[in-house]
Amino acid sequence: MRSWRLISSLAGLAVKIKQELTTLMSVLIFSLTLLTFLIATFNFFTIRRPRNGDAVLNSVTVIVPMRNEAENVIECIAALADQSSVPNLRFLIINDASTDKTGELITSAIAGDKRFTLIDSPALAPGWLGKVGALQSGYQAADSEFIVTIDADVRLHHHALARGLNQIKDLELDFISPYPRQIMGTFVEKMVQPLLHWSWMSTVVLRVAEKFPLRSTAIANGQFFIVRKRALDEVAGFTTVQDQILDDIEIARSLIAAGFRGIVTEGSTLASTRMYSSFSEIRNGYGKSLWKAFGGRIGSLAAISFIFLTGIAPMILALNGYIIGVIAYLLSVLTRELSALRSRSNPTYAFLHPISSALLIFLILYSWKRRNQISWKGRSI
């Protein structure tokens, strides 16, 4: 009889503990989703947006590293050539040991335009990664007040350079990273790519990060990056990130550590890009870098936990009849919609945020599994 009473008491205690843990987890999940929603709302209204398209008289060098970019050369250079209101402008196109027709296409595309110079990147020095080495070659050849770096798959809109340069001058910052609009075609792109913008818009209070810069809150996107050359000189160009896969974020951290200020800005009206066009490209693209994005194993574990708690757990709670789970899910959807509207992408897919979150967790785990085993554009990383 006593044994049955003991078992009954233990069962009751277990149920009570489960209820308490569920309540605690529910409160945590709701608190995190509310916090991300509030941060995203604040950033939605306060993120720096380009306004001034006046002529820029400062000297400017645009560096474009290209490796096996035959499909992008013509459109990229055409968009560069179309830039106006920056009369003292020079383009350095770096052919990074391409094995396709990139070099030939560059030569043909820039013919007759004296603003363009083709540079064949020298053989990589020990310890350097390819893209960073190409950027360093461009930096060493530049002699201007501002340096702009863009990726070959980025399409600058008319007046993009003038508006971006006026923004960095108006804000009196040392670097800015206008975030391009992400073009998406396939379903998996629409699930994954919006998370790039969402990841910082919902976690970093941008105005605070601008005023009080820290390495931990540094945000940058190498697709479109504008920096004062004197600031880049202080960190010896790209030498501090010569072996870094995430060179964009790391160069921002180096600049902040050296006492310079900068921030990500809304660049969806300035430039657009389509990074990947299939799941295999997404898997390999993020596979080479996500394991470094969060600072290590502990950081990656924290990121996975955060993504699960704010992206997947609310739906689990909602499906189990918890009202707080429904509210948390709706908050996560609204957060994604704010990010989509500000970045000029389709907000409809925000309702599938749990699927997006699961895919991102998979990509982080895949990146850790495949770290140091990924090749990119014919090179081992």
N, C-alpha and C positions, 0 to 999 in steps of 0.2 A: 504493500500500500504506500509506504514511504517512498519507494523507488518511483512509483507512478507520479506521486506528488512532485518529486524532484525533477522528473522528466518534464512534467507539465510546467513547472516554474521556469526551467531552463528554456523551454520552447517559448514561453511568454516573454522571457527576457530577450531572446533572440529576435522575436518579432518587434519588440520595443526598440532594440538597438538598430534594426533594419529601418524602422520608421524614422528614427532620429537621424541616421546617416543619410537617408533619402531626403529628409528636410534640409539638412546641411548642404548636401550637394545641389539641391534645387535652388537654395538661396545663393550659393556660389555661382551657379550657371546663370541665374537671372542677373546677378550683380555684374558679372563679366560682360554679358550681352548688353546690359544697360550702359556700362562704361564705354564700350566700343561704339555704341550708337551715339552717345553724347559727344565723344571725340570726333566721330565722323561728321556729325551735325555742325560742330564748331568749325572744323576744317572746310566743310562745304561752303560756308559763307565767308571764310577769312583767308583761304588759300590765295597765294599771290597769283594774279592773272595778268598777262601782258596787255598793255593798253596803248602805249606810246609807239607809233610807227614812224617817228621823225627820222631824218637822215642821220646816220652815224658817221662822224668824220674821223674817229679813231682808227688806227691800223688794226686789221683783223686777219688772222690766219685760220683757215678751216682745214683740219686734218681728217682724212678719211682712210682708215686702213682697209685694204681689200685682199682677201685670200679666197681664190676660187669663187668669185662673185660674178661670173659671166652673165647670169640672169638678172643682175641688179645694176650693172655698170651704166647702161644707157640711160635708164630712168633716173638714177641717182645723180649723175652728172648733169642731166638736163634740168633737174630741179635746182641744183646748185647754180648753174649758169643763169637761171631765171631770177636769182636774188637781186634786189635793187635797194637803193637808199644807203648802200655801204660802198662808197667809192674807193676806199683804200683797202681793197679786199684781195686776198690771195688764197688759192686752194692748193693744198698738197695732197695728192692722191698717192698713197703708199701701196705699191704692189708687193704683197707679203709672200714672195716665193710661190705664186700661184702656179698650179699645174694644168690649168685649163686655158681658155682664151682671154682671161681677164686682162692681161697686159696689152694684148693687141686691141681689145675693145676700148680700153682707156685711151690709148694713143689715138685711135680714130675719133673718139667722142670729144676729146679736148682740143682737136686740131684747130688752129686759128685763134683760140682764146688764150691770150697771154696771161690771164689771171691764174691759169692752171699749170701746175708742174707735176710731172710724174717722177716718183722716186722709187727705185727698186730697193726694198729693205735689205740690208746686209744680212749675212748669215747670223743666226742667233748665237749670242754669247752664252756661255755656260750659266745656267740658273735663270735664264729669261724665258718667259712664255711668248708665243708668237705675236699675239695682238699687242701686248704691252711693248714688245720690242719695236713693232711697227709704229706705235704711238711715240715712242722715244725718238725714233728716227725723224718723225715729223717735228717733234718739239725742238730737236737740235737744229733743224733747218729753219725754224720760225724766228722772225725778228719783228714782233708786233706787240701792241699793247694788250690785245686779247687773243686767246686761243679758243677755238671751238672744235670739239671732236664729235663726229657723228658716225654711225654705223652705215654700211653700204645699203642695207635694206630700209633705211629711213628716207622718207620723201618730205623734204622741207616745203612748206607752203610759201607762196609769194610773200615777201616782207618778213619771213620768219626770223632771219638773222637780225634785221633791223629792230624788230620788236623785242627779241630776246636780249640783244645788246643794250637796248634802252632800259630794259627792266633791271639788268644787273647794275647799270649806272644809276638809275633812279633810286634803287634800294640801297645803294652804296655797299653792296656785298662784294665778296672776293670770288665767289663762284655760285652759279645756279645750275640746276638740272631741270630744264623744261620737260615734263613727262609727256611723250608723244601719245597720240591716240593709237590704241592697239586694234588693228584690223583682224577680224576673226571670221573664218569661213565654216569649218567643220564643227560638229557638236562638241567634240572634246576640247577644241580651242575655246569655245564659248563657256565651257565649264572651268577651264584652268586659267586662261589669260587674264580675266578680270581680277583675279586674286592678286596680281602684281600691284595694281593701284589700291585695292582694298587693304592690302597688308599694312601699308604705312598710313593710309588715310584714317584707319580705324584704331591705330595704336599710338601714333605720335602727334602731339599737339604742335602743329607746325610753327605757329607764331612764337611759342615758348622755345622750341628748338632753334629758331632763327635768332632770338635774342640771347639765349644762353646755350651756345653750341657745345655739344658733348660728343665724344666719339661714339658713345652707345646709341645716340639718336641720329647719327649721320645717315642721310638718304641721298642716293644719287643713281642716275641711270645713264650708263655710257652710250646709250642710243643718241643722246643729245646733251652735251655738256659744255658750258661756257665758263671760262676761268680767266682771271687776270694773269698775264704772263709773269708779272713780278711775284705773284703768290706761288706759281708753279716753279719759278726759279728757286725760291726758298727751300723747296723740298727736292731740288735737283731733278725736276721733271717727273718721270715715272719710275725712277730708280727704286723708290721705297716700296713699289708694288710690282717689281719685276717678275716675281714668282707667284703672284696672286691671281687665282681664277676669277674672283669677283673684284677686278681691278677698279671698277667704278666706285663701289662703296669704300674700298680701301684707300683710294686717292682722296676721297672726301674726308675720311678719317685722318689721313696724314696732314691734310690742309688744316683741319680743325685743331689737331695736336700742335701745329706750328703757329696757332693763334689767329687763323683766318676764319671768316664767317661765310656761310652759304647755306642754301636750302633747296629742296625740290619745289618746283613751281608747276602750275597747270599749263601744259604745253599742247593740249589736244587741238587747239586752234592754230598751232604753229607747225606741227609735223605729225606724220602718221607712219606706221610700220606694221608689217605682218611678220612676226618672228618665226612662226612655225606653221605648217599646213597639214600635219598629220600627227597621230598619237606617237609614232616612233620618233619623229623629230622632237616632239615635246619631251618624251621620256629621255632621249639622249641629251637634249639641250639642258634640261634641268638636272639630269643625272650627273653632269660634270661639275655642277656648282652648288646645288642646294646643301650638300653636306658641309660646306664652308659658310653658308649664309647665316648660321645662328651661333657661330663661335666655338662649336665643339659638340661633344656628345650630350653634355648637360643642357646646353642651349637648344639642341635639336629636340631633346626629350621635353623640354619646357614648351617649345613651339608646337610639338605634336599634341601635348596636353591642352594647350590653349586652343588649338584648332578644333580638337575634339569637343571641348567643353562649350565653345561658342558656336560650333557649326553642326555637330552631330547630336550631342547630348540633348539639346532642346527638343529636337524631333522625337527622340526616344521617350522623353518625359511626356510630350504631347500625345504620342500614340498610346501611352499607358494611362491617359486620362487626367494628367496633371495640368490644371489651368496655368500654373506658373510656367510650364513647359511651352504651352501655346503662346504665351506672351513673349517668352524668351526667343522662340522661333520667329515670331513676327518682328521682333527687334533686330534679329540677325538679318532678316530679309530687307528691312528698311535701311539697315546699314549698307548692305550691298547695293541697294537701289540708289542711295545717295552717292556712292562711289561711281556707279554706272552713269548717272546723270551728269556728274561733274566731269567725267572722262569721256563723255559723248559715246558711250557704248549702250547696248540694248539692256534695259533694266528688267526685262521679262524673266531672264534666266536667274535672277536673284532668288526666286522661289525654289530653285534647285541647289541652294547653297550647301545642304548636307552632302550632296553628291560631289560638289566641288571640293568640299573639305576632305572627303574620303580620298579623292584623287590626289590632293596635295599631300596628305599623309603618306600615301603610297609612294609618291615621287621623292619625298624626303628619305624614306626607308630605302628605296631603290638607289638613291644617290649614295647613301652610306655603304650599301652592299657593293656598288660598283666603283667606289672612289679609287682614283689612280689607275683605273682600268679603261677609261673612256678615251676614245680618240675623237677629234673634232677637226673637220676639214682636212683629213689626212694626216693629222699630227696626234701623237699620244699626249695625254694630259695627266 
